[in-house]
Amino acid sequence: MKFYDCTTAPSPRRVRILMAEKGIEIDTVQVDLMKGEQLTEEFREINPLGQVPVLELDDGTRITEVMAICRYLEEIYPDNSLFGRDPVERAKVESINDQLQANGMVAVMEAFRNATPGFVDRAMPGPHNYEQIPALSERGLLRLDNFFSDLEAHLASNQYMVEDYFSIADITGFTVVEFARWVKKSIPDECSEVNRWYHQIKQRPSTAA
Ligand SMILES: N[C@@H](CCC(=O)N[C@@H](CS)C(=O)NCC(=O)O)C(=O)O
């Protein structure tokens, strides 16, 4: 297998953390997003969307999208499950993971890409160019404030994102918190539960990935 990665980008990092949790090692190719390598003809033959991560299997099959790659790896390396151990737990993991993606990951992306000078005309990742909309950046920052306060309430009764079970949702949440620093948002001091949870996750060696 081959993993198309970019060490500085949050999306492939989610896969790297999952791989570290499971002790999976895959040959990695770095795609330099700052240099625009994702938009070259050569890379668009690998992923027409011009995005990382991509997992290439030995038979040439290419899997794009963080969650598709993570689910595939979970299936072929089922030990140390990260997607839930029974139907109810799997449903809970998926539910909170979707919320973290939509309300956290997307909020930071909107806040960052709609206000950063280097992203003029690149307000969305992917093959099409979109102009920045400054109001979306403002809204992204507001959404992040709500993200932290909603998470505070959730973590008041959960050790991890789903009760006492560490899962892919914790990896997503952790990546959001560190990605939020790109827009100068850190966990508010008053969010003691989110701080507790974050430091608990940060202690895991996989987060160095
Ligand atoms: N929905 C995609 C999102 C992937 C994505 O946004 N990747 C970013 C890096 S974090 C990217 O490749 N950006 C390329 C660009 O900005 O042109 C997934 O889940 O994998």
Ligand as a Chemical Component Dictionary entry (heavy atoms), coordinates in Angstrom:
data_LIG
# 
_chem_comp.id                   LIG 
_chem_comp.type                 NON-POLYMER 
_chem_comp.pdbx_formal_charge   0 
_chem_comp.three_letter_code    LIG 
# 
loop_
_chem_comp_atom.comp_id 
_chem_comp_atom.atom_id 
_chem_comp_atom.alt_atom_id 
_chem_comp_atom.type_symbol 
_chem_comp_atom.charge 
_chem_comp_atom.model_Cartn_x 
_chem_comp_atom.model_Cartn_y 
_chem_comp_atom.model_Cartn_z 
_chem_comp_atom.pdbx_ordinal 
LIG N1  N1  N 0 -13.309 15.402 2.466  1  
LIG C1  C1  C 0 -11.885 15.174 2.368  2  
LIG C2  C2  C 0 -11.152 16.429 2.766  3  
LIG C3  C3  C 0 -9.688  16.370 2.464  4  
LIG C4  C4  C 0 -9.050  17.727 2.524  5  
LIG O1  O1  O 0 -9.694  18.774 2.754  6  
LIG N2  N2  N 0 -7.732  17.729 2.360  7  
LIG C5  C5  C 0 -7.017  18.959 2.314  8  
LIG C6  C6  C 0 -5.853  18.905 3.317  9  
LIG S1  S1  S 0 -6.440  18.933 4.978  10 
LIG C7  C7  C 0 -6.421  19.151 0.938  11 
LIG O2  O2  O 0 -6.013  18.188 0.307  12 
LIG N3  N3  N 0 -6.389  20.390 0.461  13 
LIG C8  C8  C 0 -5.900  20.686 -0.834 14 
LIG C9  C9  C 0 -6.092  22.122 -1.191 15 
LIG O3  O3  O 0 -6.291  22.926 -0.280 16 
LIG O4  O4  O 0 -5.995  22.457 -2.353 17 
LIG C10 C10 C 0 -11.483 13.989 3.240  18 
LIG O5  O5  O 0 -12.229 13.651 4.164  19 
LIG O6  O6  O 0 -10.447 13.358 2.998  20 
# 
loop_
_chem_comp_bond.comp_id 
_chem_comp_bond.atom_id_1 
_chem_comp_bond.atom_id_2 
_chem_comp_bond.value_order 
_chem_comp_bond.pdbx_ordinal 
LIG N1  C1  SING 1  
LIG C1  C2  SING 2  
LIG C1  C10 SING 3  
LIG C2  C3  SING 4  
LIG C3  C4  SING 5  
LIG C4  O1  DOUB 6  
LIG C4  N2  SING 7  
LIG N2  C5  SING 8  
LIG C5  C6  SING 9  
LIG C5  C7  SING 10 
LIG C6  S1  SING 11 
LIG C7  O2  DOUB 12 
LIG C7  N3  SING 13 
LIG N3  C8  SING 14 
LIG C8  C9  SING 15 
LIG C9  O3  DOUB 16 
LIG C9  O4  SING 17 
LIG C10 O5  DOUB 18 
LIG C10 O6  SING 19 
# 
